[in-house]
Amino acid sequence: MEEFFERIRRRMKELIDELSEEFERTSIMWTPDGILEPLVSFNEYPDKYEVIVDLPYADLNALSITIKHGKLIIECSLRREIRFERWGAYREVKFHRYRTMVKIPDDADIDNMAVEKDEYKRVIRIILPKKRI
């Protein structure tokens, strides 16, 4: 009987470890204080890197892109507050801005970064040329 319970304990530990690993891989895409993480696409080309950020309902005039500790920090206010009732465990959540961070490769030329805005689609495209060696 002891061997049976030991097998169950081992299997439960394996399941808990798997669940913990999965939880660590999953990023939180919003915070209860009203910040959403936008969808981001990172592409590498032979001569540049491209970051595409989807910012629906954003006020692109309030867009802020900074570089700190090798990361692009992208922030933008929403044109108006978005409210969801009964959002998971919360009764109501109000969103008012976007925020995300993207790691920049070491060979990206941040001094020649270019930003393109698509006001209609509310998408921004950040182009980082690669440094010439």
ABEGO torsion letter per residue (X at the ends): XAAAAAAAAAAAAAAAAAAAAAAAABBBABBAAGBBBBBBBBBBBAABBBBBBBBBGBBAAABBBBBBGGBBBBBBBBABBBBBBGBEABABBBBABBBBBBBBBAABBAAABBBBBBAAAGBBBBBBBBBBX
